[in-house]
Amino acid sequence: MKKNVCRIVALVAVVSVPLMVLGCVERKNGPELTEQGEVYDTCFVPFGHGSTTAVGYNTGKGGGVTITPINMIIPERFAIVFRCQHGKFVIDGDRGRELYKKLSKGDLVTIRYCEELEVDEGQTNAVDLHFLGADVAK
């Protein structure tokens, strides 16, 4: 019985102490910011399909050769590389597809983003940047 109580107390301590420490830090997004940048590069990988075979040898009891057909499907992918005062960064996936359709390499753009802020004991620090969008600069 004492052993089980000790295990429960230890488990509660292991789980609750990190939660108390991490629970003091709040994360939130700051206001929307903008900066000028450019479309440094665009990337499109078309849909692809291929097939091949693989040969395997069984060296165990009975031996033998196994021939396995392999089908490969490569989904199409889109990406945009931006360059701004924070350096270069890539947007891909569904957002990359949208941007690929409306932007071209060399376009000057207005990049919209916000900072992810970490608030801990009254001190606020920016810990990450979140891309919100980009439009051709006017």
C-alpha positions as CSV (number, residue, x, y, z in Angstrom):
1,M,0.0,0.0,0.0
2,K,2.8,2.4,0.9
3,K,4.5,1.6,-2.3
4,N,1.4,2.5,-4.4
5,V,0.9,5.8,-2.5
6,C,4.6,6.7,-3.1
7,R,4.2,5.9,-6.8
8,I,1.0,8.1,-7.0
9,V,2.7,11.0,-5.2
10,A,5.7,10.7,-7.5
11,L,3.5,10.6,-10.6
12,V,1.6,13.7,-9.5
13,A,4.8,15.5,-8.8
14,V,6.3,14.6,-12.2
15,V,3.1,15.7,-14.1
16,S,2.2,18.8,-12.0
17,V,5.6,20.5,-11.6
18,P,6.2,21.0,-15.4
19,L,2.5,22.1,-15.8
20,M,2.9,24.7,-13.1
21,V,6.2,26.0,-14.7
22,L,4.9,26.0,-18.2
23,G,1.5,27.2,-17.2
24,C,2.9,30.6,-16.2
25,V,3.9,31.4,-19.8
26,E,1.2,32.8,-22.1
27,R,1.6,32.8,-25.9
28,K,-0.4,35.1,-28.1
29,N,-0.2,36.8,-31.5
30,G,0.8,40.4,-31.8
31,P,-0.8,42.9,-34.1
32,E,-0.6,42.5,-37.9
33,L,2.6,44.0,-39.3
34,T,3.8,44.6,-42.9
35,E,7.1,44.9,-44.6
36,Q,8.3,45.1,-48.2
37,G,9.9,42.1,-49.8
38,E,10.3,40.2,-53.0
39,V,9.4,36.9,-54.5
40,Y,12.9,35.4,-54.6
41,D,11.8,32.2,-56.4
42,T,8.9,30.0,-57.2
43,C,8.7,26.2,-57.4
44,F,6.3,23.8,-59.0
45,V,6.7,20.0,-58.9
46,P,4.2,18.4,-61.3
47,F,2.2,15.3,-60.5
48,G,4.2,12.2,-61.2
49,H,3.6,8.5,-61.3
50,G,6.0,5.6,-61.8
51,S,6.4,2.0,-61.2
52,T,9.2,-0.4,-60.7
53,T,9.8,-3.8,-59.1
54,A,11.9,-4.8,-56.1
55,V,13.7,-8.1,-55.7
56,G,14.2,-9.7,-52.3
57,Y,16.1,-12.8,-51.4
58,N,15.1,-15.0,-48.4
59,T,18.2,-16.6,-46.9
60,G,16.2,-18.4,-44.2
61,K,14.8,-21.8,-44.2
62,G,13.3,-22.6,-47.6
63,G,15.1,-19.7,-49.3
64,G,13.5,-18.2,-52.3
65,V,13.1,-15.0,-54.3
66,T,10.4,-12.4,-53.9
67,I,9.5,-9.9,-56.6
68,T,7.3,-7.0,-55.5
69,P,5.7,-4.4,-57.8
70,I,6.1,-0.9,-56.5
71,N,3.9,2.1,-57.6
72,M,5.0,5.6,-56.8
73,I,2.7,8.6,-56.8
74,I,4.3,12.0,-56.4
75,P,1.7,14.7,-55.7
76,E,2.1,18.1,-57.3
77,R,3.6,20.7,-55.1
78,F,3.8,24.5,-55.1
79,A,6.1,26.8,-53.1
80,I,7.1,30.5,-53.0
81,V,10.4,31.7,-51.6
82,F,10.2,35.3,-50.2
83,R,13.1,37.5,-49.3
84,C,12.6,40.3,-46.8
85,Q,14.5,42.0,-43.9
86,H,14.1,38.8,-41.8
87,G,15.9,36.7,-44.5
88,K,14.4,34.1,-46.8
89,F,11.4,31.9,-46.0
90,V,9.3,29.4,-47.9
91,I,5.5,29.1,-48.0
92,D,4.2,25.8,-49.5
93,G,1.1,23.6,-49.3
94,D,-2.3,25.1,-50.1
95,R,-1.0,28.7,-49.4
96,G,1.9,28.1,-51.7
97,R,-0.5,27.0,-54.4
98,E,-2.6,30.2,-54.0
99,L,0.5,32.4,-54.0
100,Y,2.1,30.6,-57.0
101,K,-1.0,31.4,-59.1
102,K,-0.9,35.2,-58.3
103,L,2.8,36.0,-57.9
104,S,5.9,35.7,-60.1
105,K,9.6,35.6,-59.5
106,G,10.9,39.1,-59.0
107,D,7.6,40.6,-57.9
108,L,7.9,43.3,-55.2
109,V,5.4,42.4,-52.5
110,T,4.0,43.7,-49.2
111,I,4.3,40.8,-46.7
112,R,1.7,40.6,-43.9
113,Y,2.7,38.8,-40.7
114,C,2.4,38.9,-37.0
115,E,4.8,38.0,-34.2
116,E,4.1,35.2,-31.8
117,L,4.6,36.7,-28.4
118,E,5.5,34.9,-25.2
119,V,4.4,36.7,-22.0
120,D,6.2,35.5,-18.8
121,E,6.0,37.4,-15.5
122,G,5.3,40.7,-17.2
123,Q,8.0,40.4,-19.9
124,T,7.0,40.0,-23.5
125,N,9.3,38.4,-26.1
126,A,8.8,37.7,-29.7
127,V,9.5,34.0,-30.3
128,D,8.3,33.4,-33.9
129,L,6.8,35.1,-36.9
130,H,3.6,33.9,-38.5
131,F,3.0,34.6,-42.3
132,L,-0.5,36.0,-42.9
133,G,-0.2,36.8,-46.7
134,A,1.5,38.7,-49.4
135,D,0.2,41.1,-52.1
136,V,1.9,42.7,-55.1
137,A,3.3,46.1,-53.9
138,K,1.5,49.1,-55.3
